[in-house]
Amino acid sequence: MSHDFMTIEELMTQLGRERREVERLVSRGRIPGRRVGGQWRFNRQEITQWLETELRDFSDADLVRVEQTQQSRDLDPRSPLTQLISPRTIRIPLNAGTKPSVLQQLVELAGRTWHVLEPAAVLEAVRQREAVMSTGFDNGIAIPHPRNPLPEALSESVVAFGRTLSGIPFGAPRRTLTDMFFLVLARDARTHLQILARLGRLMQLPDFTTDLRAAETADDAYAVIRTADARLDD
């Protein structure tokens, strides 16, 4: 079988769900798949994009399952986000008033690590992903990222964060303005989904967005993120 496609058994492992549940979701059209020779086959890229959309509505338990099944060998599962972000990839305030300027500055921030080998290609990939569907949430946070991992444009996976002085239109649900932005740049799909799930869990913590919005410096914001990242697995 092509490496681009998965069997239902592989999908069960990736989602951390039982066969009956997966088959029910597939038969109802909730999970994208197609029959080949009487067997279900799933395109890896389509599944990744489906998961990105579904993560918005996942419970903490659902997000934990995604994290556990997508753990990268390069990241400590107890605090994966802290390993990819640092004060030098954080900017407060982010002096941007439009979506394009936010994306450009975030890519520049990530480039401070020297892990971004092709910044123009990375920026274009992030722009194209936003053109498909906004990564903004209704809590004022957005998580821009490329549609597919970029192993040739990055030497290492990296996360950048910025907060604007006031909210800007970013395409979030109900036209909610966005003022906090996590740029996720991953070299592989497992790291990509693991970090998206981790951020989803962080956003469900009671005080996370409030504390992050109150941070006055990059060091303050990093402390909030590091503390919350470690707190998830206490």
C-alpha positions in Angstrom: 0.0 0.0 0.0 1.1 3.5 -0.7 2.7 5.3 2.3 0.1 8.1 1.6 -2.8 5.9 2.7 -3.7 4.2 6.0 -5.7 1.1 6.8 -8.5 1.3 9.3 -6.2 -0.4 11.9 -3.6 2.3 11.4 -6.3 5.0 11.7 -7.6 3.4 15.0 -4.0 3.6 16.4 -3.6 7.2 15.2 -6.9 8.3 16.8 -6.7 6.1 19.9 -10.2 4.9 19.3 -11.9 1.5 19.0 -12.8 0.0 15.7 -16.6 0.2 16.1 -16.4 4.0 16.8 -14.1 4.6 13.8 -16.3 2.6 11.5 -19.4 4.5 12.6 -17.7 7.8 12.0 -16.5 6.7 8.6 -19.8 5.3 7.5 -21.5 8.6 8.5 -19.1 10.6 6.5 -17.6 12.2 9.6 -14.1 10.9 8.7 -12.8 11.2 5.1 -12.2 7.8 3.6 -12.8 5.6 0.5 -13.3 1.9 -0.2 -10.6 0.2 -2.3 -11.1 -3.4 -3.1 -13.8 -3.6 -0.3 -11.4 -2.2 2.3 -11.4 1.3 3.8 -8.4 3.4 2.9 -7.6 6.8 4.4 -5.4 9.5 2.9 -2.9 10.7 5.5 -3.0 14.3 4.5 -6.8 14.3 4.5 -6.9 12.8 8.0 -4.4 15.4 9.3 -6.6 18.2 7.9 -9.7 16.6 9.3 -8.1 16.3 12.7 -7.1 20.0 12.6 -10.8 20.9 12.2 -12.1 18.4 14.8 -9.6 19.5 17.5 -11.6 22.7 18.0 -14.5 20.7 19.5 -12.5 17.9 21.2 -12.8 17.4 24.9 -9.6 17.3 27.0 -9.8 13.5 27.0 -10.0 13.5 23.2 -7.0 15.8 23.0 -5.0 13.6 25.4 -5.6 10.6 23.1 -4.3 12.6 20.1 -1.3 13.6 22.1 -0.6 10.1 23.2 -0.9 8.6 19.7 1.1 11.4 18.0 4.0 11.7 20.4 7.2 12.8 18.7 10.3 10.9 19.7 12.1 14.2 19.8 9.8 15.8 22.5 9.3 15.1 26.2 5.6 14.3 26.4 5.4 16.0 29.8 6.2 19.5 28.4 6.4 19.3 24.6 5.5 22.9 23.9 8.1 24.4 26.2 10.8 22.6 24.1 9.7 24.4 20.9 9.2 27.9 22.2 11.5 30.3 24.0 11.5 34.0 25.0 13.3 34.9 21.8 10.5 33.5 19.7 7.9 35.6 21.7 7.1 39.2 21.1 4.9 41.5 23.2 3.6 43.6 21.8 3.5 42.4 18.3 3.3 45.6 16.2 0.9 44.4 13.6 -2.6 45.5 12.6 -3.4 43.2 9.8 -3.4 39.5 9.2 -0.6 39.5 6.6 1.6 41.6 8.9 1.0 39.2 11.8 2.0 36.2 9.8 5.1 37.9 8.5 6.3 39.0 11.9 5.6 35.5 13.4 7.7 33.9 10.7 10.5 36.4 11.4 10.3 35.6 15.2 10.6 31.9 14.4 13.6 32.7 12.3 15.5 34.0 15.3 16.2 30.3 16.1 17.9 29.8 12.7 15.7 26.7 12.3 13.7 28.4 9.5 15.8 27.6 6.4 13.4 29.0 3.8 11.4 31.9 5.4 9.7 32.9 2.1 8.4 29.4 1.5 7.3 29.0 5.1 5.4 32.3 5.0 3.7 31.4 1.8 2.7 28.0 3.2 1.1 29.7 6.3 -0.7 32.2 4.1 -2.1 29.4 1.9 -3.3 27.5 5.0 -5.1 30.6 6.2 -6.8 31.1 2.8 -8.4 27.6 3.2 -9.8 28.3 6.7 -8.9 30.7 9.5 -7.0 29.2 12.4 -8.6 31.8 14.7 -10.7 30.7 17.8 -13.4 32.6 19.5 -11.3 33.2 22.6 -9.0 35.6 20.8 -6.3 33.1 20.0 -5.2 31.9 16.6 -2.8 29.1 15.7 -1.5 29.7 12.2 0.5 26.9 10.6 1.3 25.4 7.2 -1.2 23.0 5.7 1.5 20.3 5.6 4.8 19.7 7.5 7.9 21.4 6.0 10.9 19.1 6.6 12.9 20.8 3.8 12.2 24.4 5.0 13.0 23.7 8.7 16.0 22.3 10.4 13.9 21.8 13.6 10.3 22.3 14.6 9.6 25.6 16.3 6.8 27.6 17.8 6.5 31.4 18.0 4.0 33.5 19.9 3.0 37.2 19.7 0.3 39.4 21.2 -1.0 42.5 19.5 -2.0 45.6 21.5 -5.6 45.2 20.4 -7.6 42.6 18.6 -7.6 42.4 14.8 -9.9 40.7 12.3 -8.4 37.3 11.7 -11.4 35.3 10.5 -12.4 33.8 13.9 -15.9 32.5 14.5 -18.6 35.1 15.0 -16.1 37.8 13.8 -14.3 37.7 17.2 -11.2 39.8 17.1 -7.8 38.0 17.7 -4.9 39.4 19.7 -2.8 36.3 20.6 -1.1 34.1 18.0 0.8 30.8 18.2 2.7 30.0 15.0 3.4 26.2 14.8 6.0 25.1 12.3 6.6 21.3 12.4 8.9 19.1 10.4 6.6 16.1 10.6 2.9 15.3 11.0 3.2 13.7 14.4 4.8 16.8 16.0 2.3 19.0 14.2 -0.7 17.2 15.6 0.9 16.7 19.1 1.5 20.5 19.5 -2.0 21.4 18.1 -3.6 19.1 20.6 -1.4 20.4 23.4 -2.4 24.0 22.6 -6.0 22.9 22.5 -5.6 21.5 26.0 -3.9 24.7 27.3 -6.8 26.8 26.0 -9.2 24.7 28.1 -7.3 25.6 31.3 -9.4 28.1 33.3 -6.8 30.9 33.6 -4.5 30.3 30.7 -5.8 32.9 28.3 -6.3 35.5 31.0 -2.8 35.0 32.4 -1.2 35.0 28.9 -3.1 38.2 28.0 -1.8 39.9 31.2 1.8 39.0 30.5 3.8 42.2 29.9 7.0 40.8 28.5 8.3 37.9 26.5 9.7 36.4 29.7 6.4 36.7 31.4 4.5 35.1 28.6 7.1 32.2 28.4 6.6 31.7 32.2 2.9 31.4 31.7 3.2 28.9 28.9 5.9 26.9 30.6 3.9 26.7 33.9 0.7 25.7 32.0 2.5 23.2 29.8 3.9 21.4 32.9 0.6 21.7 34.8 -1.3 19.6 32.3 0.4 16.4 33.4 0.6 17.1 37.1 
